[in-house]
C-alpha cells in the first residue's frame, strides 16, 4: 500500500514537499469567509465505485486539470471571501506578502517591510512588476487597491481584516506607508491574504465608472480580471469550470504548465473516478472514508496536511431560544464531538479547544474546553425554562461531511428533548441566507490564513462583523474589548494571554460549538510533482509539473 503524503503545520520543509509530493475548507472544510464546503452527499455518491456522470476527456499534454467540489463565487478579490474563489484569484493576482510551506512570512510584491513607528508600517515594493494589461505596479497601485478594499461602497466581506488602516501614504514610486488606527503587529500577515490581492489600476477605475452607471462592485473585474500573477484569465463557465493560461510575461519564475482548468465536480466518487481515469490530475477534496481507495489505487496518491481552519456549529443569537446563553451552552454540552471526529473524519482532524489551533499565533491549550455532559445540559435547559425541549432547525450546505455531522448532532440533541429538523441548502444560497440571519443553527467553518488569532477572533465574533463573518449575531462588549486590547498590545506574551482570556470567554458564552480542526485531504496522480496546499487549502501551483 502506498503511503499518504502528510504535512504537519509548521514543520514542513521544501525538500520534504518535493520529495514526497511527486506525484492545496472553506478551506474545503471551511466556509463563507470561510472557505469551500466539504464533500457533497448526493444519491449518486452511494452506488457507483467508478464515478458517476458523463465521462470526461482524458487530460492530455501540459494542461493541468483540477477537479474541485465547488464553483467560485467571484473573480474580484476585494468582494469575495470563499476559498474556491481564492484558489483561482491567487493565480491571477498577487499580494504584498506570502506564507511559505513552513508558515513563514515571505516577500511577494513587497520586497521588505518594517515598523517605522508603533502605528506605521513601511513597505518597499518590487520595481519589475507589470500587470498583464501593461499597467505598472507601484505605490499608487497599492494605495488604490487598499482604499478600494476599505471603501464602504465596495462592501468587502473582509473589511474587518484591514479596518485598522487609516491611511495609505505614497512615499515614493516604490515605497508605501500604512498609517494605523493603533499598533497592529499582524498587518504584514494580513497583507498576505487573497482579499488584499492587487488588481490593475485601470480595471479599478473602470469598475468604479461602471458603478456610477448603476453597476455592482466587481462587475467589470468579473468580466476580465487583470492581475500580475503566474496565470492570466481565459474563461469562466459558471457552475462548470474556470480556465487560466500561463502568463508568458510573468516577472517571476514561470510556471511549468501551459494552463490550469478548475472543473466543478460535486460528487465525491466522480472526482475520484476522474483522477483514476486520468481526466483530472488533482482532486479536492477527498473524504476520509475514500482515502484508502485513493491510496490503494495504482497511479493515485493522497495529499494530507493539517488545516489552518475551524469547523463549528453556530447559533443565531437573534432567534429564540438561542439569545439565552444557557440554551447555547446546553446544546454545546449535548454534542459528542469525539464521535464526530472519529465517526465522520475517521480521526484525520484534531479536537477543537476553541476557534483557533496551533497554526495561529495566540493559540493556548490553557483553555476550558467542553466535553459531552447530558446531565448538565438538561439542567441548563431546565434553568432557562426549556426543560421539555423545543423544536428548531439546523442548516448545512450540500456537503457529505457536514450533513453527517448534522445527523449526529440531531441524534445528540434528541437526548435532551431538542427536536432538530435538518435543512440542506445550495452553497451560494447558504452563504446568503446565513449572512441575513434566516437560520437557527448552522454548520460552517473558517480558514485561518493570517496565522494570527486577531483575524478569526475578530472576523467571527466581534460586533463589527455581524452579518458578515459573525453569522451568530453575537454582540458582547466584554469580548470586543478583549479583542481590541489584544490587537493593540505590542508585547507578544501579553497578547497570548489576552487571546487565551478571549477564547475562554467565548467558550463560556457559547455563540458556537467548536467541533474540530479538519485536515485538508486531496488527491493527485503519479505524474504530478511539485504540488502542495497551504493551511487554508489554497493550491500552490508555481512548481507543479506534469510528467509527459
N, C-alpha and C positions, 0 to 999 in steps of 0.2 A: 504493500500500500504506500502511495506517495504521502509525503508529509505536507501539512498546510504551511503556507508562508505566514508567519505571525510576527507582528511588531508590537513591542511594548512601548508606550509613550515615554519619551524622554531618554530612552537608551538605545534607540536605533542608530546604526552607523551607516554611512553611504555604502561602504563596502559590503555590508550585510544585505542591504537592499538589492544591489545589483547582482550579488552572487545568488540570492535565493529567488528573486522576482524575475528570473529569466524566463521566464515562461511567458481612495481614492481613493440622513438620517437624519426634513431632515435630517444635513446629515440624513442618511437614509433611515435613520431611526429618530431623526429629529423632526422639525416641522416648521411651519409658518415662517416665522422669522428665524427661523427654526430649522426647517430642513425638510427634506422629502419625506413622504410617508414610507413606512417599511413595506412589507410584502402584501400583495393583493390576495384576497381569498375569494375566488370565483368558482363556479361549478366546474369550469374547465380544468381547474387545478387538480381535481381529485382523481381523474381517471386515466390520463394518458402519460405514460412514462417517457414517451418520445417527444413530448411537447405538442401543443395544440395550434390551431390556426393554420393559415396558408404558409406553405414552405417559402422561405426567403432564398434569394440567390446567394450562393456562397461568396464570402468576402474574397476578393482577388486583388493582386497587385500590392501597391503600397498605400492603400486606403484603409485607415483604421476604423473599425466598426465597434461601437459600444452599445449594448442593449441595456436600457435603463427602465426602471419602474415607471417613472413619472415624466410628463412633459414639463417644459419650462413654463413660467407664467409671464416672463417679460425679458427683453434684451437690454433694458435700461437699468444699470446697476444702482442708480440712486433711488429708484422707486420700487425695488423688489428686495426680498429678504429670504427667499427659499433656496435650498441647496441645489435642486435641479437647475434653476436659473443661474446660480453662482458657478456651477460646473461649466457652463457654456461661457459665461461672461469673463471668467478669469483667463480664458484663452484668446479673447478678443481685446480686452482691456487689461491694464496693469495698475497696481497700487504702488505707493511710495516705498513700502517695506514689505517683507515677506518672511514667513517662518520656513525653516528647512526641516528635513526629516528628523532632526534631533530636537525640534521645538525651540530652536534658537533663532532670534530675530536677525534678519539679514537685509542688506541693501537691495533695492529693486530700482524704481525710478529715482529714488533718492540715494545718493552715494554715502552720505553720512548725516548725522543729526546730533544735537547736543542741547541740553537745558541751559540756556544762557542766563535765565533768571528763574526763580521758583515757579513763575506762571508764564514763561515764554520759552518755546522750543524753536530752534532754528534748524532748517534742513537745507543741505547742499544738494542740488539736483544734477542728474546726468545732463551732459551737453550734446549728446549724439543721438537723441531720440526724435523721430518724426512720426506723426500719425499717418495712417495709410491714405488719407486724403491730401497729404503734403503739408499739413499744418505742423508747425514746430511745437515741441513740448518745452515749456519754460515755467517760470514762477507765476506769470499771469494766468497760465492754464490751470495751475494748482488752485490759485485764488478763485477762478471762475467755477471750477468743479466743486470746491468745498462750499462756496457761497450758494451754489445751486442745491447741494445736498442739505443745507440748513434752511433753505427758503421754505416758509410755511406753505406757499402756493404749490410747491412740488409735493409736499406731504410725504416725505420719505418715512417708511416704517422704521428706519434705523436712525432717525434724527437724534434720539436719546443717546446714542453711542458717541455723538460728536457735539452735542449741545454745549459742552464745556468751552468750545472755541468761540471767542468773542469777536476776533478779528484775524483775517489773514493778510499779512503785510508783505508786499513785494519789495524786498531789499535791493535786489538787482536781478538781472535776467535769470540767474540760476540759484538764487538764494531766497528762501521764503521763511517768514516767521509766523508762528501761531501764537497769538495772544489769548490766554485762557482766563476764564472767569475765576479760577482758583488753581493752585498747583494740582497737576494730574500726571503721575508718573507713567500711566498706561497709554498715553497718547500715541507714541510710536507703534505700539502693538495694535491699537485700534486702526491705525492707518495702513495696516496690512490686509484688512478685510475687504471683500469684494464690494460692499456698498460705497467704499471710498475710491473705487476704480476711476481712472482718468479717461474722460470722454473728449473727443475732438472739440475744440472751442467753436469751430464753425457749426458743428452739429448742435451744440448747446444753444447758440444764437438762433439757429433755425427752429429749434424746438420751442424756444420762448416766443418767437414770432408766430408760430402756429397756435400757441396758447392764446395769444391776443385775438386770434380768429376763432375762438371758442373750441380749440383743440384741447386734448387732455395731455398732461405732462407725460413725456416719453413717447408720444405718438410717432414723432419723426425718428427718434433713436431706434424704436422697434422696427421701423421700415428698413433702415440701412445703418446698423451700428458701426461706428468707426472708432477704433482704438489704436494702440501702438503695440499690440500683443503678438504672440507667435503665430496666430491664425487670423484670417480675415473671414468675414461673414459671406456665406454663399446663399443659403435659403433656410426658411423655417416653414414647415408644413404643420400647423398646429394639430396636436394630437397624434402626429406620426413621426416626424424627425426634424432635426436641425443638422445642417451640413456646414462645415467650416473648411477653408482651404489654407494650406501653409502660406505664411507671409514671406514671400521671397525677398523682401527688403527689411526683414526684421533686424533691429540694431544688435541683438544678442546672438547667441549660438542658435542656428536654425534647427527646427525640428527635423526628425528623421522620416516622417511620413508625409505623403502628399496632401492628405485630407483626413478629417475625422468626422464621422457621422454618429450622432446620438439618436438611436432608434428607440421609440417608446414601445416597450413590450410589457404590458401589465401583468401577464400571467407568469407565475414562478417557473413552472416546468417548461413553458415555451422558451423562456430565456435560456434555461439550461440546454434545451434541445438545440437552440440556435448555436450555442457555444460548441456543443458536441459535434454538430454537423459542419461547423466552420462558417456559418452565416454571421457569427459575431466573434470578435477576438476577446472582448472583455464584457462581463455582465455584472450588473449591480442592481439590487443586492442578491446574495444567496442566503436563503433562510437556514438557520441552524439545522433543521431537520433534513435539508438537502445537501449538507456539507459532505457527508460520506459518499454520496453518489458522485459529486464532483471530484473528490479525492481518489475514488476508485476507478474512474473512467480514464482510459488511456488518452493522453493528449490534453487533459484539462487539470487545472490546479486551483487551490483556494488561496486567496489573499485575505488575511485577517489582521486587524490592528485594533488596539484599544481606542475607543472613541472619546473625543472631547465633546461629550453630549450628555443629556439627561432625558429620560423618558418619565413622564409624570401623569397622574390623573388629577385634573383640576376641578375646582368647584366655583360656580358663579355666585359670588357673594351678594349680588343684587337680587337673586332669586331665592325665595324662601324654600326650604328652611336653612339654606346654606349661608345666610347672613349671620347665623349663630355659630360661633367658633366651636361650641361644644358638639354640634352636629358634624362639623367638618372633622374634628378630632375623632369622633366616634367612627366615621366612615374610614378614616385612615387606620385606626386600630383594628378594624374588622378585616382588613386586607392581609392575605397571606402572600407577602412579596417573595419569600423564598420559593414558594410553589410556582410563582410566575417566572422567576429567574431560571429555575431548573426545568419546569414543565414546558415552557414556551421557548426560552432561549437555550435550553439544554446546557446551561452552565457557561455559555460563551461570554456573558457580560459580567458585571460586578454589582454588588448591592449598593444602594444609594443611601448615604447618611444625610444627604441634603441635595441641593441643586447642583453642586459642583463636585468634581473629583480631583484626583491628584495631578491631573494635567494642568490645573489652574493655580496661579499664584493666589494665595489667600485660603487655600484648602487647609482644613484641620480635621483630624479624626477625633478631636476632643469636643464632639457634639453629641447631643442626646437623641439618638435615632430611635425610632419606634419599632416594636415587634407586635405581631398579632396578639390581641388580648380582647377576646369577645366579651368577657365579663365586664371589663372596664368600659368597653364600647357601649354595652347595653346600659350601664349606669349613667353614662353621659347623655344618652338619648332620653332616659327617664328624667334626668335633671332638666333637660331642655324642653320637656313636655311632649316628646315624641316616643314615649315608651312602647307604644303599639306599632311603631314603624310608620312609614309613609311611602307613597309612590313617587318615582322620579324617572328621569331618562339619563342615559349615558351615551354620549356621541363618540363615534370614531370615524375615521376615513376608511375607504375600502382597502384595507390592509390586513393580510393574514395575521401578522404578529399582533396588531392592535385589536383585531376582532377576537383573537384567542384570549388576550388579556382582558377584554371587556367581559367575555363569558365567565372567566374565572372570578372577576370582581362581582359580577352578578350573583354567582353562587355564594361567594363570601358574605355579601351584604344581606342575602336572604336569611342568613343565620341570626341577624338582629332585626328581622322584620321589615327590612327595606326592600320594596318591590321595584326592581330596576328593569326598564324597557331599553333595549339597545337599539340605537338608530345609526345607520351607516350612510355616510354622505360621500359624494364625489369630492376629490381633493380641493378643487377650487372653491366649490360651494361651501365646503367645510371650513376653509380659512375665512371666507367672507362672513359666514353666519356666526362663528365664534368671536370674530372681531366685533360684531354688532351686539353680542351678548344674548343671543337667542337660545342658548343652551342652559342645562342644569349642571351636568357633569360632562367632562370630556377627557380624552386621552390624546396627548400631544407630546412634543419634545422640543428641545432647543440644542443647536450646535453651539459650541463654546470656542469660537475661533480666535479670540484675542489672548487666550491663555492667562487671563487675569479675571478675578472674581467680579470686578466692577461691572463688566458688561452683562453677564447673566443675571446678577442680583438686581441690577437696575432695570434691565430690559423686561424681566418677568414680573417684578413685584413692586416697583416704585410707582407712586401715584401718578407721576408724569407719563407713565407708559400705559395707562388704562385705555383699552380699546385698540392697542397696538400689540406689543408683546404681552402686556398684562391683560390676558383674557379671563382672569379670575375676578376682575373688577374689585380688586383688593386695594384698599387705601388705609394706611396705618402711619400716623405721624411719627411714632417712635422708630419704626423701621426706616422710614425715609431719612430721619436724622442720622441713624447709624450709617447708612449708605453714603450720605453726604460727608460725614466725618471721615469715613474710610477713603473716600475719593480725594480729599484734600490733605490727608495725613502723608507726610513725607518719610517718616520712619517706617521701614518695612515690617518690623516686628509688631509695631503698634497697629499697622494696617491689618495684619493677620488676626490680631486679637479682636479688632472691630468686626471683621468678616465672620469670625467664629461666633461672636455675640449675635450678629445679624441672622446667621443660619439657625442658631438655637431659638431665636425669636420666631422665625418662620415655622420651625417645627412645632412650636407651641401654639401659634395662631392657625396653622394648618390651612393656608389658602390652597394647598395642593398636597397630594400624597406622592412623595418622591419614590418611584418604583425601582429603577435600576439605571446603570450606565451601560448601554449596549456596546458590543464590539461592531466595527464595520467588517462585513464579510462580503467579499466579491469573488468573481471567478475570472480566470484568464487562460488562454491557450498556450501550449508549449512554445509556439513560435514568437510569443511576445516577450520582450525583455525591457527592462528599464521602467516598468510601471510601478507606481505606488500611489497611495492616497493619504492625505493628511488626517489629522484628528477630527476634522469636520466632515470628512468624507469627500473632499474635493480631489478630483483626479489630477495627478501630476504627470503631464504628457510630454514635457520637454525632452526627455531622453528615451521615450518609447521607440522601439524598433520592431519591425516585422521581419522575421527570418524568411527569406524568399526560397 
